[in-house]
Amino acid sequence: MHIVDRRLNPGSKSLENRQRFLRRAKALVKSAVKKSSEGRDIKDVLEGGEVSIPLDGMDEPRFRREGGTRDMVLPGNKKFIEGDMLPRSGEGRGRASDPGEGDSEDAFRFVLSRDEFVDLFLDDLELPDLAKRKLAEAEGEGIHRAGYATSGSPANISVSRTTRLALARRVALRRPRPEQIAELEAQLADCGEERRPALLAEIEALKAKFRRIPFIDPIDIRYRRFETLPKPVAQAVMFCLMDVSGSMTEHMKDLAKRFYMLLYVFLKRRYRHVEIVFIRHTDRAEEVDEETFFHGPASGGTLVSSALQAMHDIVRSRFRPADWNIYAAQASDGDNSSSDGEVAGRLLTEMILPVSQFFAYLEVGESGGSTFDMSDSSLWSLYERLRASGAPLSMRKVSDRSEIFPVFHDLFHRRGKQEKIAP
Amino acid sequence: MTAAAERLFEGADWDFPTLQRIHDACEEIARSELGLDVYPNQIEVITAEQMLDAYSSVGMPLFYKHWSFGKHFAFQEASYRKGFSGLAYEIVINSSPCISYLMEENTATMQALVIAHAAFGHNHFFKNNYLFRQWTDADGILDYLDFAKGYVAQCEERHGRLAVEQTLDAAHALMSHGIDRYPGKKKLDLRAEEKRAGERRQHAEAAFNDLWRTVPTGPVKSEALLNSERRRQMLGLPQENLLYFLEKAAPRLKPWQRELLRIVRHIAQYFYPQSQTKVMNEGTATYVHYRIMTRLHEQGRISDGNFLEFLQSHTNVVFQPDFDDRRFSGFNPYALGFAMMQDIERIVRAPDDEDREWFPEIAGTGDPMAVLRNVWANYRDESFISQFLSPRLMRQMRMFHLHDDPEITAGIRVDAIHDARGYRRIRRELARQYDVGYIDPNIEVVDVDLAGDRRLMLRHAVIKGARLNETDARRVLQHLADLWSYDVSLVEVDAANNALKEYIVNPRGFAAAA
């Protein structure tokens, strides 16, 4: 008999089958993911979890029979005698029918991992302005340690590794230690005449060996090895600009928050490192932490240009556009003082847009109102004008929580492919 | 009291030497006292996750890749994670060496139970039952699966994943009809054919009598009839093994597609005996583990506490809920099988008059193991039940027979109960529930319109008015038509040969394009 311990074998043997299944059921799973994410907080969106898909596209048909007269033998008779008639229950299908694979399961439930969930959730979304991103990707080059080498520049000698090898070699070849020779020489000093030649010869031999075997040999030397590897600019900064003047209600802030979170999740998936900068403004702008951004009280007038100016300053001082992918999303109820339009427009087109990958403007409205009858605000009409003259701006109006994802999806969906697929 | 033999283990912990000791102790009892004959054992310890993996590839250690296995895996995993279903304690594979998977979570008692159950009970059954001997090749199965896995992967590389997937989807849909139910007649090779023709001629010459010429013969068969008979003979029709027929006769399949059909067919054939011997297989294994564990306890090699633990899980395994119980889902093969094996033992050892009347051949012969070994080797569920279900057991389980005819509006009739009038009827009906001839729809290829539009004609012989589920039938036929690449028709006929319904399906044409 053999006993084999398989526990250490690599797990997830079924992973490939599972991926095939997901690929096949992609359309179904995707809509299930959408549906299940609607009911969740955006914070939990990343968590993965159970979805159920209709069995339709995924069935494995077999010839099955149904109906007809059926005979069955059952255990546990209590009071029946031959010839009794039992009333049918329900729809004539007795209880002993086989729970076959087919009709009995109307939906197929299973658990998606976190990564699978987010992938499917954001599947047909794509970052805008990929050209610039690719350009940036090629730029950086990093180096990282890659073990030891027998050749290299003297600056890279690894002392500890070299001495370790030298010590091993000296021990192996039995190189005499200096103390050993000194001890013999001490004996030589006060020994009898008859022992002297033997000791002399021994000391001579030891010294010869000592010279022959060097303390450090060239074969001991090791160099630290480095490899260069192209490092993509895997970092992005996300600017959240929000109007916090008195006209912004909690509901509006909540809408903005949801949009920012989606953007964060989305960027996080593409970039290893994502920084967030929160800038809130009334008639003057300040950079704040998240807590203050969403909940801190503030009051005053509204000057959009102040926030744009602040963003521009921060970009200049901390985020070099060559190293960072810059994304900005602005949320506002659309109020702006009429004199500010000119300045804001110029700041945006000349300073902000040229360095940003993407700039979205989200106009949030009161919960009751439909997005269609929100009249164009001063900010909206300003941005509309800029866009008409060619500025790469994305703008949408939102007034209800459920619209956030569709709007987000709309902003980022893969346009090129979409057109190709559509006949 | 005799000095207790050394305990195999204490408490719940085990390590590999413990498994070895348990195995050796079981083997001694299995060979000397039960006279079992088993394949060499290989015991593999696996984790829960690996058990789930094994589930999704029908328990086999290696299998080709297909999305449907991923689907089963996802389903099993979800229901396991939520605690809807536990995992099996073991999986055993009909191969030589016989591989049993043990879960690492099992306690030492459970490992002993599982080793006795799988490594000896199932193992003996696999090696000795006539169905397994006839239809499966225990030595070759793992190599064959390895080949299949490699071949499918290679095809995907060469012909594209989509084409392979479509072919496998179609083959899987027909899997239950890719089985030879009877060992086929070997086709004669040319030399043998020639020899036979020569013998026939010689006989004709030796027995020549001119008078035969004058004897009137029956009406001459028309040319058309002769042609169709000849065509059907050439194609080997009628043929119930649809996959075999497609593999050999489908006009436009590529060679690799034929090989894929062959692989699916072989695997279906390998599992065919298991579906026919559920009750016997589990009954055998349960009986064997019960005997071995009891003996180990008598020898003092298992402590009382551990034996109680064993009894508890044994009782769970052989629990049979009544028909009106919420937990009822048909006969539990473990319960029925174990009860019948024990009943046979009783009949052999201590029969009463009724047993003598019902089972004259085995009643009182005194050697239950000899009788049981013979039963295990030569029966399948259907024949086993129809031969060995005793009136006493029917009374014990209080079996009754319901006849549900939709024509009778008054309700479902109780046709027989456990009384003198009912025993034989109940036994016949229960045996029929396990007869694959009744379980699987009887569908066969009857003809091909070679001269016309190459339509493939199938026939479903309807038994007791049970027709095919229409949606599923259409889907399967669609797959069939895709493989055949011309129209396919299926006629459902009743016993009097009246057509009840006809399906006609056109191919989607991927096979030609692939």
Interface residues (C-beta under 8 A of the other chain):
Chain A: M1 H2 I3 V4 D5 R6 R7 N9 G11 S12 K13 S14 E16 N17 R18 Q19 R20 F21 L22 R23 R24 A25 E50 M58 D59 E60 P61 R62 F63 R64 R65 E66 G67 G68 T69 R70 D71 M72 V73 L74 P75 G76 N77 K78 F80 I81 E82 G83 D84 M85 L86 P87 R88 G92 G94 R95 A96 D98 P99 G102 F108 R109 F110 V111
Chain B: F16 L19 Q20 H23 D24 E27 P40 N41 Q42 I43 E44 V45 I46 T47 E49 Q50 L52 D53 S56 S57 K65 H66 W67 S68 F69 G70 K71 F73 A74 F75 E77 A78 R81 P97 Y101 E104 E165 D169 H172 A173 M175 S176 H177 Q320 P321 D322 F323 D324 D325 F328 S329 G330 F331 M397 R398 M399 F400 H401 L402 H403 D404 D405 P406 E407 A410 G411 I412 R413 V414 D415 A416 I417 H418 D419 R421 G422 I426 E429 L430 R432 Q433 D440 P441 I443 H460 V462 I463 K464 G465 A466 R467 L468 N469 T471 D472 A473 R475 V476 H479
